Amino acid sequence: MKDIKLAVIPGDGIGKEVVPASLRVLDTIADIHGGLKFEYEQFDYGCDYYMEHGGMMPSDGMDRLGQSDSVLLGAVGDASKVPDHISLWGLLLKIRREFQLEVNVRPAKVFRGIRSPLLNPKDFDIMVVRENSEGEYSSVGGRMYQGDDEIAIQNNVFSKRAVKQAMEHAFNLAGSRRGHVTSATKSNGIFHSMPFWDEVFKETAAGFEGIETASRHIDALAANFVTYPECYDVVVASNLFGDILTDVGAAIMGSIGIAPSANLNLNGRHPSMFEPVHGSAPDIVGRGIANPIGQIWTAKMLLDHHGEEEMGRLLLETMESVTADGFLTPDVGGTSTTHEVTEQIIGRLKR
């Protein structure tokens, strides 16, 4: 029996609705497999926890999460209770930083039954690999002076180790896909960091024979995600550029509610974390219409990470069969509820 211990953080808003749905699906997968078992430990970290305790998690919260094999996260944030910069830095970004989750992977593909806003999506299938620990999202900088003289300085930080690590992961992914890696750059406008990024990309590419490469400026690349998405296989990008591109990817799929992501620890010292791209969506909390696909697709990525690719493929195929048959939540033009979509997935897995 293969046991996988999961730290489960439903978090805020609709996370508390879609995470239980994904756990039911994982339990169904375990039953089908026969030799797989999930052990869950639930953590109530989030904005409600902050309101009661003055922090997004307890002082030993990271130690407790670190005892798991992986972390499954729902959503973080409720600005009506806690300012976003406090909730994000106190939970999501804290986990990413302290668990060294230095690579973020987010797929975007034509999902059967879900209408892309593109007139002709041409079956695009893109995997974005985002450097997840530094870049434009460093905390180096500050503010000084007052009034009209006030200035703010934000420093980008790019290390060769972290950049090359993300790029190597992208090349390895491309080797199992269509064999092409595109680098997102802006070396014609950002004087220091992007020429450095380009140099590391060229150096890394030299070690992967048979993989085709291209470099595209981020503005043109974002436009091409809309006009020619079928041309891209694996895209590697900095923290900010990857964040932007994956939101575009979610948009051309039809809804951010179906987009998954994996935050990966590559040195084996800490658990990786899996979360959907969507936020806590406080406007639809309690209405039973949150799209569970993003969270369940995230669970599929968790299965892949733990070597259960066959089960992951089965789950993705099953999800697409459900959406192809018209079981869609309102964000993608349907009338189905969270429960109805989940029940369809579970029922078809059991067939």
C-alpha positions in Angstrom: 0.0 0.0 0.0 1.4 3.4 -1.0 0.5 6.1 1.6 0.5 9.8 0.7 0.1 12.1 3.6 -1.5 15.4 2.6 -1.7 18.6 4.6 -5.0 20.1 3.5 -5.6 23.9 3.7 -9.1 24.8 2.4 -8.2 28.4 3.2 -10.8 31.1 2.4 -14.0 31.6 0.4 -14.7 28.9 -2.2 -11.6 27.0 -1.1 -13.8 25.6 1.6 -16.2 24.3 -1.1 -13.9 23.0 -3.8 -11.3 21.4 -1.6 -13.7 18.8 0.0 -14.9 18.0 -3.6 -11.3 17.3 -4.6 -10.7 15.1 -1.6 -13.7 13.0 -2.5 -12.3 12.6 -5.9 -8.9 11.6 -4.6 -10.5 9.0 -2.3 -12.3 7.6 -5.4 -9.0 7.4 -7.3 -7.5 5.5 -4.3 -10.3 3.0 -4.3 -9.9 2.4 -8.0 -6.1 2.0 -7.7 -6.4 -0.4 -4.9 -2.8 0.1 -3.7 -3.0 3.8 -2.9 -4.1 5.6 0.2 -4.4 9.2 1.1 -4.1 10.4 4.7 -5.4 13.9 5.3 -4.6 16.4 8.0 -6.8 19.5 7.8 -5.5 22.9 8.8 -7.8 25.9 9.3 -5.2 28.4 8.4 -6.6 31.5 6.6 -8.3 34.8 7.2 -10.8 33.5 9.7 -7.8 32.1 11.7 -6.2 35.5 11.5 -9.3 37.2 12.8 -9.2 34.9 15.8 -5.5 34.6 16.5 -3.8 37.6 14.8 -1.8 35.5 12.3 -2.6 33.5 9.2 -1.1 30.4 10.9 0.4 29.5 14.3 4.1 29.9 15.1 4.7 26.2 14.5 2.5 26.1 11.4 5.3 25.5 8.9 6.7 22.7 11.0 3.3 21.0 11.1 2.9 21.4 7.3 6.4 20.1 6.7 5.5 16.7 8.1 3.3 16.0 5.1 4.3 14.6 1.7 2.5 17.4 -0.1 0.2 20.4 0.6 -3.2 20.8 -1.0 -4.3 24.4 -0.8 -7.7 25.9 -1.7 -7.6 29.7 -1.8 -6.1 32.5 0.2 -7.5 35.9 0.8 -10.6 37.9 2.0 -9.9 41.6 1.8 -13.1 42.3 3.8 -11.3 40.7 6.8 -7.6 40.9 6.2 -5.6 43.1 3.8 -4.3 41.1 0.8 -0.7 41.8 1.4 -1.0 40.4 4.9 -3.0 37.3 3.9 -0.7 36.4 1.0 2.6 37.0 2.7 1.4 35.3 5.9 0.3 32.1 4.2 0.7 31.4 0.5 4.0 33.3 -0.1 5.3 32.2 3.3 4.9 28.5 2.3 6.4 29.1 -1.2 9.5 30.8 0.3 10.1 28.6 3.4 9.5 25.3 1.6 11.7 26.5 -1.3 8.9 26.0 -3.9 11.1 27.5 -6.6 9.3 26.3 -9.7 5.6 26.8 -10.5 4.0 24.8 -13.3 0.7 25.8 -14.9 -1.0 24.1 -17.9 -3.4 25.8 -20.3 -5.2 23.7 -22.9 -8.4 23.4 -24.8 -10.7 21.7 -22.4 -13.4 19.6 -24.1 -16.9 21.1 -23.6 -15.6 24.5 -22.3 -15.9 27.2 -24.9 -12.7 29.2 -25.4 -13.3 32.9 -26.0 -10.9 32.5 -29.0 -12.7 32.2 -32.3 -10.4 29.4 -33.4 -8.4 27.9 -30.4 -6.8 25.2 -32.6 -6.4 22.7 -29.7 -3.6 24.7 -28.0 -1.8 22.8 -25.2 0.7 25.0 -23.3 2.8 24.3 -20.1 4.2 27.4 -18.4 7.1 27.0 -16.1 7.5 30.0 -13.8 10.5 30.8 -11.6 8.6 31.0 -8.3 11.0 32.4 -5.7 12.6 35.6 -6.7 12.7 37.8 -9.8 10.3 40.8 -9.8 8.6 39.6 -6.6 11.6 40.0 -4.3 11.1 42.1 -1.2 14.3 44.1 -1.8 13.6 47.8 -1.9 11.9 50.5 0.1 10.2 53.9 0.2 11.7 57.2 1.3 10.9 60.9 1.5 7.4 62.3 1.8 4.8 64.2 -0.3 5.5 64.9 -3.9 9.2 63.9 -3.3 8.3 60.4 -2.1 9.9 57.6 -4.1 9.5 53.8 -4.1 12.3 51.4 -5.2 11.6 47.8 -6.0 14.6 45.7 -6.9 14.4 42.6 -9.1 16.6 39.7 -8.0 17.7 37.0 -10.4 20.2 34.3 -9.4 21.7 32.0 -11.9 20.9 29.0 -9.7 17.2 29.7 -9.6 16.9 30.8 -13.2 18.7 27.8 -14.5 16.7 25.4 -12.3 13.5 26.7 -13.8 14.8 26.4 -17.3 16.1 22.9 -16.8 12.7 21.9 -15.5 11.1 23.4 -18.6 13.5 21.5 -20.9 12.8 18.2 -19.2 9.1 18.8 -19.5 9.5 19.6 -23.2 11.4 16.3 -23.7 8.2 14.4 -22.7 5.9 16.7 -24.8 6.5 18.3 -28.2 10.2 19.2 -27.8 10.0 23.0 -27.8 10.8 25.6 -25.2 10.1 29.3 -25.5 11.7 31.8 -23.2 9.8 34.9 -22.1 12.2 37.9 -22.0 12.3 41.7 -22.3 15.9 42.3 -22.9 15.2 45.2 -25.3 13.7 47.2 -22.3 15.0 45.8 -19.1 18.7 46.5 -19.0 20.3 44.1 -16.5 18.1 41.2 -15.5 16.7 40.2 -18.9 20.0 40.0 -20.8 21.2 37.9 -17.9 18.1 35.7 -18.3 18.8 35.3 -22.0 22.4 34.3 -21.4 21.4 31.6 -18.9 18.7 30.3 -21.3 21.2 30.0 -24.1 23.7 28.2 -21.8 21.0 25.8 -20.5 19.7 25.0 -24.0 23.2 23.9 -25.0 22.8 20.9 -22.6 19.6 19.7 -24.1 20.1 18.4 -27.7 17.0 17.8 -29.7 14.9 20.5 -28.0 14.0 23.4 -30.2 14.1 26.9 -28.6 12.9 30.4 -29.1 13.0 33.7 -27.2 10.0 36.1 -27.3 9.5 39.5 -25.7 6.8 39.3 -23.1 4.5 41.8 -24.7 4.5 40.0 -28.1 4.3 36.6 -26.3 1.2 37.7 -24.4 -0.4 38.8 -27.6 0.6 35.5 -29.3 -1.1 33.5 -26.5 -4.3 35.1 -27.9 -3.6 35.0 -31.6 -1.4 31.9 -32.0 -1.6 29.8 -28.8 -1.2 26.5 -30.8 2.4 27.5 -31.6 3.6 27.0 -28.1 4.6 23.9 -26.1 6.6 24.7 -22.9 7.2 28.4 -22.0 9.7 29.3 -19.2 9.3 32.7 -17.6 10.3 34.8 -14.6 8.0 35.2 -11.6 6.1 38.2 -12.9 6.1 37.3 -16.6 4.9 33.7 -15.7 2.2 35.1 -13.5 0.8 37.3 -16.3 1.1 34.6 -19.0 -0.7 32.0 -16.9 -3.6 34.3 -16.3 -3.8 34.8 -20.1 -3.7 31.0 -20.4 -6.6 30.6 -18.0 -8.6 33.3 -19.9 -8.2 31.6 -23.3 -9.2 28.3 -21.7 -12.5 29.9 -20.8 -12.3 30.5 -17.1 -9.7 31.0 -14.4 -11.9 28.6 -12.4 -10.5 25.6 -14.3 -6.8 26.5 -14.1 -4.5 24.4 -11.8 -1.0 24.9 -10.6 1.9 23.0 -8.9 4.5 24.7 -6.7 7.4 22.3 -6.7 10.2 21.7 -4.3 13.0 20.2 -6.3 15.6 19.5 -3.6 13.5 17.0 -1.7 13.8 18.8 1.6 10.2 20.0 1.8 6.7 19.1 0.5 5.5 20.6 -2.7 2.2 22.5 -2.8 -0.7 22.2 -5.2 -3.3 25.0 -5.6 -5.7 26.2 -8.2 -5.0 29.5 -9.9 -8.3 31.1 -8.9 -8.8 33.1 -5.8 -11.3 32.9 -3.0 -14.2 34.4 -5.0 -16.1 35.9 -2.0 -18.9 37.0 -4.3 -20.1 33.5 -4.9 -19.3 31.9 -1.5 -22.2 29.7 -0.2 -24.1 29.7 -3.5 -22.9 26.2 -4.5 -21.8 27.3 -8.0 -18.0 27.4 -7.6 -16.2 25.5 -10.4 -14.4 22.5 -8.8 -12.4 21.7 -12.0 -9.5 23.9 -11.1 -9.1 22.2 -7.7 -9.6 18.7 -9.1 -7.2 19.3 -12.0 -4.7 20.5 -9.3 -5.3 17.1 -7.6 -4.4 15.5 -10.9 -1.1 17.3 -10.9 -0.5 16.1 -7.4 -1.1 12.5 -8.6 1.5 13.0 -11.3 4.0 14.4 -8.9 3.7 11.3 -6.7 4.3 9.0 -9.7 0.7 8.1 -10.3 0.6 9.4 -13.9 -1.9 6.7 -15.1 -4.4 7.8 -12.4 -3.8 11.4 -13.4 -4.5 10.7 -17.0 -7.7 8.9 -16.1 -8.8 11.8 -13.9 -8.2 14.4 -16.6 -10.0 12.3 -19.2 -12.9 11.8 -16.9 -13.2 15.6 -16.1 -13.2 16.4 -19.8 -15.9 13.8 -20.5 -18.0 15.5 -17.9 -17.6 19.0 -19.3 -18.0 17.7 -22.9 -21.4 16.3 -21.9 -22.5 19.8 -20.7 -22.1 19.6 -17.0 -20.7 23.1 -16.5 -20.8 25.6 -13.7 -22.0 29.2 -14.5 -18.5 30.7 -14.9 -18.2 28.6 -18.1 -21.8 29.1 -19.3 -23.6 26.3 -17.6 -26.1 25.8 -14.9 -24.6 22.9 -12.9 -23.6 23.2 -9.3 -20.3 22.4 -7.6 -21.9 19.2 -6.2 -23.4 18.1 -9.6 -20.1 18.4 -11.4 -18.2 16.6 -8.7 -20.8 13.8 -8.6 -20.5 13.3 -12.3 -16.7 13.0 -12.1 -16.9 10.5 -9.2 -19.7 8.5 -10.9 -17.8 8.1 -14.1 -14.5 7.2 -12.4 -16.4 4.3 -10.7 -17.7 2.9 -14.0 
